[in-house]
Amino acid sequence: MIDTFATAVIDTAWHPLANGCPPDWASGWGQDRYGVFVEFTLLEVTQRLRWIPPGRFLMGSPENEPGRWGDEGPRHPVVVSQGFWLFDMPCTQALWQAVMGENPSQFKSPTRPVEQVSWDQVQDFLKQINAQIPGLNLTLPSEAQWEYACRAGTETAIYPGDLAILGESNAPALDSIAWYGGNSGVDFDLPNGYDSSGWPEKQYPHKRAGTRPVGLKWANPWGLYDMLGNIWEWTQDPWHEDYRGAPTDGSVWEDSDSGALRAIRGGSWRDSARRMRAAYRLRLSPGPRDVSLGFRCARPPV
């Protein structure tokens, strides 16, 4: 799909492929209008990772942002001193199946995001895929890395600009970039969609809803699809009630309690417009699975 939001200038003066030597695990690589990318292939499933350049950003939301919650502050500067790689889309059911040999998703389709996967299960997925492809070294992104990548150099509520919320599930600015409660049921194509007939203040009328194939909406300026909407995404971080004491280098905010709640990001197909903001965050125990919850992987620069 052609979009109008790929306007950010990406500095590719240096990146891990600058010397023209892709890593041994790569099945493809290159550069386009979004920047640098690299791909790997497993059992005929190819996944693209985008290069997220180093930089600075303001994490969290300003106090006057419509729909803001208190746990989105205090807004604070973060310096991401090292670039990193990030899946350009949420992990698909096809890739999960290739790695794990099964598919736990309710809305089954190879091109839809895998869902009903717990944080603990994702850790097992990471171990298995890294063992199957030596040198790949995938992780979950930190909460700061996730927001930095979602914003892609912007400071507004969503990467195209400000978000005017006209109703609980009615924000027209989301229509081109996100599947959310206002549009996720329009022409829904699976027989087991959730009953959405009673959802209030929808942007469009619809009766059954669920996840959608990845990559159908416009990408953000760094070539990342579905950062907002479609499914929630696990991060590596334990949950904290606000950002007081948060690291300012983009790293995972470590916690000694291995059973701690985990931060999830991005909103989903059944969420309100208020949750479709780059700064919105939610907490969840690492064990539960949900039809609106998946993930995307990150990789260090080396």
C-alpha positions in Angstrom: 0.0 0.0 0.0 1.3 3.5 -0.9 1.2 5.9 2.1 2.0 9.5 2.9 3.7 9.2 6.2 7.2 8.0 5.1 8.6 11.5 5.5 11.1 11.2 8.4 14.8 11.5 7.4 16.7 8.4 8.5 20.5 8.8 9.0 22.0 5.7 7.5 25.6 7.0 7.6 26.4 3.9 9.6 24.5 0.7 10.3 25.5 -2.9 10.6 25.2 -3.4 6.8 27.2 -0.4 5.8 30.2 -2.5 4.8 28.1 -4.5 2.4 28.4 -7.7 4.4 25.1 -9.0 5.7 25.1 -11.4 8.7 25.4 -15.1 8.0 21.8 -15.7 9.0 20.4 -13.2 6.5 18.4 -14.4 3.5 18.0 -10.9 2.1 18.9 -7.3 2.8 18.7 -3.8 1.2 17.6 -0.2 1.6 14.5 1.6 0.5 12.7 4.8 1.2 12.1 3.8 4.8 15.8 2.9 5.5 17.8 -0.3 5.8 16.3 -3.8 6.3 17.5 -7.3 6.6 15.5 -10.6 6.3 15.8 -14.2 7.5 13.9 -17.2 6.3 12.8 -20.3 8.2 10.9 -23.1 6.5 9.9 -20.8 3.6 8.7 -18.1 6.0 10.5 -14.8 5.5 10.6 -12.1 8.2 11.9 -8.6 7.6 13.6 -6.5 10.3 14.0 -2.7 10.0 17.0 -0.8 11.2 16.0 1.6 14.0 18.6 4.3 14.1 20.1 5.7 17.3 18.6 9.0 18.6 16.8 10.9 21.3 13.1 11.2 22.1 10.7 12.2 24.8 9.1 9.1 26.3 5.6 9.4 27.7 2.9 11.9 26.9 2.5 15.6 27.7 -0.1 16.4 30.4 -2.4 18.0 27.9 -2.6 15.1 25.5 -6.2 14.0 25.0 -6.9 10.6 26.5 -3.7 10.7 28.7 -3.3 8.5 31.8 -1.0 9.3 34.7 1.2 6.3 34.2 2.4 7.8 31.0 4.5 10.3 32.9 6.5 12.0 33.8 7.6 12.7 30.3 11.3 12.4 30.1 14.2 12.4 27.6 15.7 9.0 26.5 18.8 8.6 24.6 18.9 5.5 22.4 22.7 5.4 21.9 22.7 2.3 19.8 20.5 1.4 16.9 18.7 -1.9 16.8 16.7 -4.1 14.5 12.9 -4.6 14.9 10.4 -6.8 13.1 8.6 -4.6 10.6 5.3 -6.4 11.6 4.1 -8.4 14.5 5.1 -12.0 14.6 2.8 -13.9 12.2 1.1 -17.2 12.8 3.2 -18.6 10.0 6.5 -17.8 11.7 5.2 -19.0 15.1 4.2 -22.3 13.4 7.6 -22.7 11.7 9.4 -22.3 15.0 7.0 -23.9 17.5 5.2 -26.5 15.4 1.8 -25.4 16.5 -0.6 -22.4 16.4 -2.4 -21.3 19.5 -4.3 -18.4 17.7 -8.1 -18.1 17.7 -8.2 -16.1 14.4 -6.3 -18.6 12.4 -4.6 -17.4 9.2 -0.9 -17.5 8.3 -0.7 -13.8 7.6 -2.5 -12.7 10.8 -0.5 -12.0 14.0 -0.1 -14.9 16.4 -2.2 -14.3 19.5 -3.0 -16.2 22.7 0.7 -16.3 23.5 1.9 -15.5 27.0 5.0 -13.6 27.9 6.5 -16.9 29.2 5.6 -18.7 25.9 7.3 -15.9 23.9 10.5 -16.4 25.9 10.4 -20.0 24.9 9.8 -19.0 21.2 12.9 -16.7 21.4 15.0 -19.5 22.8 13.9 -21.9 20.1 14.2 -19.6 17.1 17.7 -18.4 18.3 18.7 -22.0 18.5 17.4 -22.8 15.0 19.1 -19.8 13.4 22.6 -19.3 15.1 23.5 -15.7 15.4 20.0 -14.4 15.1 19.8 -13.4 18.8 16.3 -12.1 18.9 14.8 -10.5 22.1 11.7 -8.6 23.0 12.1 -4.8 22.8 12.3 -2.8 25.9 9.4 -0.6 26.6 11.5 2.5 25.7 12.7 0.9 22.4 9.1 0.1 21.5 7.9 3.6 22.0 10.9 5.1 20.3 10.3 2.9 17.3 6.6 3.6 17.3 7.1 7.3 17.3 9.7 7.2 14.5 10.9 10.7 15.2 7.5 12.2 15.9 6.2 13.7 19.2 2.5 13.6 18.6 -0.1 11.2 20.0 0.1 9.1 16.8 2.8 9.3 14.2 0.7 11.0 11.6 -0.1 13.8 14.0 -2.5 14.7 16.8 -5.4 12.4 17.6 -8.9 13.9 17.8 -11.2 11.4 19.7 -14.8 11.9 18.6 -16.2 8.9 20.4 -15.1 5.9 22.4 -14.2 4.0 19.3 -14.2 6.9 16.8 -11.0 8.7 15.8 -10.8 9.1 12.0 -7.1 9.8 12.1 -6.6 6.1 13.1 -8.4 4.7 10.1 -5.3 4.6 7.8 -2.8 3.3 10.4 -4.6 1.0 12.9 -7.2 -1.7 13.4 -9.1 -0.8 16.5 -12.6 -1.0 18.0 -13.9 1.5 15.5 -13.0 -0.3 12.3 -11.7 -3.9 13.0 -15.1 -5.5 12.1 -15.6 -3.8 8.7 -15.9 -6.7 6.2 -14.4 -9.1 8.7 -13.7 -12.4 6.9 -13.5 -15.1 9.5 -16.5 -17.0 10.9 -15.4 -16.8 14.6 -15.2 -13.0 15.0 -16.3 -11.5 18.4 -19.7 -10.0 18.6 -19.0 -6.2 18.2 -22.6 -5.1 17.6 -22.8 -3.6 21.1 -19.5 -1.7 21.1 -20.3 2.0 21.7 -19.5 4.9 19.4 -17.9 3.0 16.6 -16.3 4.9 13.7 -18.1 2.4 11.3 -21.0 0.0 12.0 -19.9 -3.6 12.3 -21.2 -6.8 14.0 -18.2 -9.2 14.3 -14.5 -8.3 14.7 -11.1 -9.8 15.3 -7.5 -9.5 14.2 -6.6 -8.7 10.6 -3.7 -9.7 8.4 -0.5 -7.8 9.2 0.7 -4.9 7.0 -2.6 -3.8 5.5 -2.5 -0.3 7.1 0.1 2.4 6.4 3.5 2.0 7.9 5.1 4.6 10.2 8.0 6.7 8.9 10.5 3.9 9.7 8.6 1.2 7.8 6.9 -0.5 10.8 3.4 -1.8 10.4 0.7 -2.3 13.0 2.6 -0.6 15.8 -0.8 0.7 16.9 -3.8 -1.5 16.9 -4.4 -5.1 15.6 -2.7 -6.7 18.6 -1.1 -5.7 21.9 2.6 -6.4 22.0 4.6 -7.8 24.9 7.8 -5.9 25.9 10.6 -7.2 28.0 10.0 -4.7 30.8 8.5 -5.4 34.2 5.6 -3.0 34.9 6.2 0.2 36.8 3.4 2.5 37.8 5.0 5.6 36.3 8.4 6.7 34.9 9.9 8.0 38.1 13.4 6.5 38.3 13.2 5.0 34.8 16.4 4.4 32.8 17.2 7.1 30.3 19.2 5.0 27.9 16.4 2.9 26.4 17.4 -0.2 28.3 15.0 -2.7 30.0 13.9 -1.5 33.5 15.0 -4.5 35.4 13.1 -5.9 38.3 14.1 -8.5 40.8 10.7 -10.2 40.8 10.7 -12.7 37.9 6.9 -13.0 38.3 6.3 -9.3 38.0 3.6 -7.8 35.8 4.9 -7.0 32.3 4.3 -3.9 30.1 2.3 -4.3 26.9 2.0 -1.7 24.2 0.1 -0.7 21.1 -3.6 -1.4 21.7 -5.6 -3.9 19.7 -8.5 -4.6 17.4 -11.0 -4.5 20.3 -9.7 -1.4 22.1 -10.9 2.2 22.2 -9.4 5.1 20.4 -7.9 6.4 23.6 -5.6 3.3 23.7 -4.3 3.9 20.2 -1.5 6.3 21.2 2.2 5.9 21.2 2.4 6.6 24.9 -0.4 4.4 26.1 0.7 1.5 28.3 -0.9 -1.4 30.1 0.2 -4.2 32.5 -0.4 -7.9 32.4 0.9 -11.0 34.3 3.4 -13.0 32.2 1.3 -16.1 32.2 -2.1 -15.2 30.7 -2.9 -15.6 27.0 -5.4 -13.4 25.1 -6.9 -13.1 21.7 -5.7 -9.6 21.4 -2.1 -10.1 22.5 1.0 -11.0 20.5 4.5 -9.5 20.1 7.3 -8.5 17.7 11.0 -9.2 18.1 14.0 -6.9 18.4 17.7 -7.6 17.8 20.8 -5.8 19.0 23.0 -4.2 16.3 25.7 -6.8 16.4 
